[in-house]
Every structure is written in structure tokens, then in C-alpha cells.
Amino acid sequence: MSLVKAPDNILIPTSKIDLDKIRNKQIHLFIIGHGQVGGLLIDQLIAEREKLKRRRRIDLAVVAVANSSTVLFDKDGLDKDWRSRKQEQGESYTIPQLIERAHRHGLYNTIMVDNTASPSFVLNYLPFIEAGFSLVSSNKVANTLGMEFYENLRERLAKRQQDYLYETNVGAGLPLIDTIKLLHLSGENITQIRGVFSGSLSYIFNRFSAEQIAFHKVLEAAIAKGYTEPDPREDLCGNDVARKLLILARELALHCEFDEVAVENLIPEPLRGLPTTAFLDDLPALDAHFESVRACCDKDEVLRYVATLDGDLADDFGAQMFVRLEAVPKNSMLGQLQGSDSIFEIYTESYGSNPIVIQGAGAGPQVTARGVFGDILRISERVSA
Ligand SMILES: NC(=O)c1ccc[n+]([C@@H]2O[C@H](COP(=O)([O-])OP(=O)(O)OC[C@H]3O[C@@H](n4cnc5c(N)ncnc54)[C@H](OP(=O)(O)O)[C@@H]3O)[C@@H](O)[C@H]2O)c1
């Protein structure tokens, strides 16, 4: 405690914490999920806290960190030792208890950050909104459930004037959703979106098309680099790409459902029902199928797993969505893709046949965590002190 002199020479007791709270905009973060993305995000937030206070007058305090079993809560914000503290002091919890705790401590400017991949957790978004939280999410599920849930979520947010940002749902840290949203809101007519949306499938077909290599060898390399899900059929079935395409379509206010995306499943029929270990033990079983596909390419073509949104995009119900393996010209932008990069071509009326192109690392926990951090900062800038 220190003493500050008021103009009339009366001494007013104060403290460093009080001054900090007056000087800086206080933001209270509830981080759900601390796996690869969530864990890195918490470390990034804690590492940047003092700098953000100095430079932006924003104090981002991570007040709660939870996984599916326990939560660690500290109303003043957690520090670098959050992992060990959570192991020692983590308590079981329910969502209503967590929300009640925020209210009991008078926490305002609250943001719930979903870094799970859980389909059931997204049902908690509504109670968080009702309790005054804004939302940030790397979890795609809430944006790919039925239109009824999607629209209801947005109505509730609008009613309470709260934000929900999810830039990392498509293209990880790339500034894609924001760009599409801005183009659409500014009245620019988007006529087509097309690209390679999956880092793992980008790597697999970039290499498979460029080298005389067996398909299973490339897939093994992708697994070893950590590019695929533990069961790579989750990548090869195309559903994750289809979800990303659906999210982009909905950003254009198109009314569409997941089952309207025509998806080419890349897993040969007999291998779809195998247990994971049996599938992983016999990856060469994929070779014959992909060898025959590669043989159909002309010499100046390469294979790419391409997502396309087109149709009559001025009509709410006019979207056509395809996700499929295509032979594209080697010298096209998609054909020149390298490594595990993603690429998004956005065609609009004003830009004509020259699309806006966004390209770069479209996956990976580091860039995803940075993207989530960016969403948190955007909301923090908007809320009042
Ligand atoms: N990794 C990437 O490169 C990447 C890129 C773009 C987007 N994403 C998205 O980012 C999200 C997180 O990915 P990740 O790689 O960090 O996953 P992860 O390592 O599997 O971590 C998931 C975390 O969520 C927790 N969790 C699961 N269900 C929960 C529930 N019902 N309630 C509370 N916590 C729960 C898990 O805790 P338990 O231990 O209790 O299960 C774990 O801490 C996913 O939606 C993913 O699609 C990831």
C-alpha cells in the first residue's frame, strides 16, 4: 500500500493493483481446452501481458483454464506456472459453477475461448452468451451444426451486442474469414471461392504429384510430421475440408447445410470400416488406387484436393459446394502450391478473373494459437474500459 496526495493535500490510501486497474482496460479470459493450441495460447498470453499493458493499455488476464475434467481459477490472472498449479490445484467443475464464479468476483469484459474439438461443448455457448461473455473459438463445430443452431447463436449475440470470432476455423492464422466478411459486408459480389484448404492433403498431393513415390510413403511422411489426425482417414475422407467450405459459404449469408457439400471421400471403400490399427498396418493397400489416379494426369497437370464454392451466390439458396481431387495445370496458382501450404482464391465481380489470393501455412498449433490471440485482441479493442 502507498499514499497518493490529492489536490487538497488529503492523503488517499491506494495500491499498485488499483492504479493498474484504472490505467488499463481489464479483460478476463476463460480458456477451455489446453491441448496443443490452448496450451500455446495461454503461454503466449502470459508472455505478452506486461507488453500489452504498456503498449495498448489492455490487461489480458487468464483467469480460468479448464479441460474436460478440471478448472484452475485465479481472479487476478494466472502466471507461467499455470500447468503445475493446475495439476496441484485443479478442481472439478460445471459450466454454471464457472459462470457463477465470474459473477461472484464481479468480473466484467469476459471472453470464453473454446480450444476444444468437442461437439458437446459448443452447447455451452448459449449460457456463456446469456451471462455476458463474448466468444472466441478455434473449434469449428458451432459453425457447422444445422442452420437453426447457427442462426440462433447469432441472434442471441446480436441481441446482447456481443462478439463471436473464429478466424482460425479456416486457414488457421491466415486472415481469411475477416477478409471474406469485409468484402461481403462492403457489397462486393463474391462469385467463387476455390482452393486447397487442408495442410495435410496439400502436403500429400504436392509431393505425390511431384515425385515418383508410392502413395503410402508420402502418407507415412505426413503422419510422421504430425500433419494428419492420429487416424489419417479423418483427413482423407474430406469432411474437414467440407466443414471449412461450409463455414466460408455461410459467411456470405448463404443458407446451406453440411450434407449439401458434395465430398469425394479418398479412402477406397474396403478400407473405410477397418479399425485404426488395421488401417495403419496396411497403408500400401492405398497405393494401387492412387497410382491409377496419377496415371490419368497429363504431363503438365498435377493432383490437388480442391474445395469450390460457386453457383448463384447472390441467391441465399444458390450455393454449390464441391470437395474433390482434381487434376489442375502445373502452372496455375493451385498447381504451384508447395509444402503443406493452404491457398484460397476469392473471385469477385470487381476483381474479375484475377482472384484475391491468400496463401500460407494453413495449419499447425503455433499459427493457430496466434490467430486465436488475434481474435481476443480484436474483441478487447472493441469493448469499453
Ligand atoms: N492443432 C492444429 O494445428 C489446429 C489447427 C486449426 C484448428 N485447430 C482446432 O483447434 C482446436 C484445438 O485443437 P488441439 O490440436 O489443441 O486439440 P487437443 O490437443 O486435442 O486439445 C483439446 C483440448 O480440449 C480439451 N477438451 C476436450 N473436450 C472438452 C470438453 N468437453 N470440455 C472442456 N475441455 C475439453 C482437452 O482436454 P481433455 O484432456 O480433458 O480431453 C484438451 O485440453 C480444435 O477444434 C482443432 O480443430 C487445431
PDBQT file of the ligand as one rigid body, heavy atoms in Angstrom, charges set to zero:
ROOT
HETATM    1  N1  LIG A 401      -3.734 -28.305 -33.970  1.00  0.00    +0.000 N 
HETATM    2  C1  LIG A 401      -3.888 -27.555 -35.082  1.00  0.00    +0.000 C 
HETATM    3  O1  LIG A 401      -2.967 -27.401 -35.901  1.00  0.00    +0.000 OA
HETATM    4  C2  LIG A 401      -5.198 -26.855 -35.351  1.00  0.00    +0.000 A 
HETATM    5  C3  LIG A 401      -5.318 -26.005 -36.467  1.00  0.00    +0.000 A 
HETATM    6  C4  LIG A 401      -6.530 -25.316 -36.680  1.00  0.00    +0.000 A 
HETATM    7  C5  LIG A 401      -7.587 -25.527 -35.800  1.00  0.00    +0.000 A 
HETATM    8  N2  LIG A 401      -7.439 -26.386 -34.765  1.00  0.00    +0.000 N 
HETATM    9  C6  LIG A 401      -8.586 -26.588 -33.877  1.00  0.00    +0.000 C 
HETATM   10  O2  LIG A 401      -8.215 -26.163 -32.557  1.00  0.00    +0.000 OA
HETATM   11  C7  LIG A 401      -8.929 -26.925 -31.582  1.00  0.00    +0.000 C 
HETATM   12  C8  LIG A 401      -7.929 -27.483 -30.578  1.00  0.00    +0.000 C 
HETATM   13  O3  LIG A 401      -7.019 -28.335 -31.266  1.00  0.00    +0.000 OA
HETATM   14  P1  LIG A 401      -5.789 -29.024 -30.498  1.00  0.00    +0.000 P 
HETATM   15  O4  LIG A 401      -4.910 -29.554 -31.547  1.00  0.00    +0.000 OA
HETATM   16  O5  LIG A 401      -5.239 -28.105 -29.473  1.00  0.00    +0.000 OA
HETATM   17  O6  LIG A 401      -6.557 -30.230 -29.745  1.00  0.00    +0.000 OA
HETATM   18  P2  LIG A 401      -6.047 -31.076 -28.499  1.00  0.00    +0.000 P 
HETATM   19  O7  LIG A 401      -4.571 -31.007 -28.365  1.00  0.00    +0.000 OA
HETATM   20  O8  LIG A 401      -6.699 -32.417 -28.615  1.00  0.00    +0.000 OA
HETATM   21  O9  LIG A 401      -6.670 -30.322 -27.222  1.00  0.00    +0.000 OA
HETATM   22  C9  LIG A 401      -8.038 -30.292 -26.954  1.00  0.00    +0.000 C 
HETATM   23  C10 LIG A 401      -8.252 -29.774 -25.534  1.00  0.00    +0.000 C 
HETATM   24  O10 LIG A 401      -9.651 -29.653 -25.307  1.00  0.00    +0.000 OA
HETATM   25  C11 LIG A 401      -9.988 -30.282 -24.068  1.00  0.00    +0.000 C 
HETATM   26  N3  LIG A 401     -11.380 -30.746 -24.117  1.00  0.00    +0.000 N 
HETATM   27  C12 LIG A 401     -11.924 -31.701 -24.919  1.00  0.00    +0.000 A 
HETATM   28  N4  LIG A 401     -13.249 -31.814 -24.676  1.00  0.00    +0.000 NA
HETATM   29  C13 LIG A 401     -13.550 -30.906 -23.715  1.00  0.00    +0.000 A 
HETATM   30  C14 LIG A 401     -14.754 -30.537 -23.052  1.00  0.00    +0.000 A 
HETATM   31  N5  LIG A 401     -15.928 -31.117 -23.329  1.00  0.00    +0.000 N 
HETATM   32  N6  LIG A 401     -14.692 -29.565 -22.121  1.00  0.00    +0.000 NA
HETATM   33  C15 LIG A 401     -13.519 -28.964 -21.809  1.00  0.00    +0.000 A 
HETATM   34  N7  LIG A 401     -12.342 -29.272 -22.405  1.00  0.00    +0.000 NA
HETATM   35  C16 LIG A 401     -12.353 -30.232 -23.350  1.00  0.00    +0.000 A 
HETATM   36  C17 LIG A 401      -8.989 -31.403 -23.952  1.00  0.00    +0.000 C 
HETATM   37  O11 LIG A 401      -8.907 -31.813 -22.621  1.00  0.00    +0.000 OA
HETATM   38  P3  LIG A 401      -9.073 -33.344 -22.123  1.00  0.00    +0.000 P 
HETATM   39  O12 LIG A 401      -7.675 -33.752 -21.861  1.00  0.00    +0.000 OA
HETATM   40  O13 LIG A 401      -9.885 -33.225 -20.895  1.00  0.00    +0.000 OA
HETATM   41  O14 LIG A 401      -9.762 -34.116 -23.208  1.00  0.00    +0.000 OA
HETATM   42  C18 LIG A 401      -7.723 -30.678 -24.432  1.00  0.00    +0.000 C 
HETATM   43  O15 LIG A 401      -7.179 -29.893 -23.388  1.00  0.00    +0.000 OA
HETATM   44  C19 LIG A 401      -9.696 -27.999 -32.366  1.00  0.00    +0.000 C 
HETATM   45  O16 LIG A 401     -11.028 -27.619 -32.530  1.00  0.00    +0.000 OA
HETATM   46  C20 LIG A 401      -8.975 -28.052 -33.706  1.00  0.00    +0.000 C 
HETATM   47  O17 LIG A 401      -9.819 -28.471 -34.758  1.00  0.00    +0.000 OA
HETATM   48  C21 LIG A 401      -6.282 -27.040 -34.500  1.00  0.00    +0.000 A 
ENDROOT
TORSDOF 0
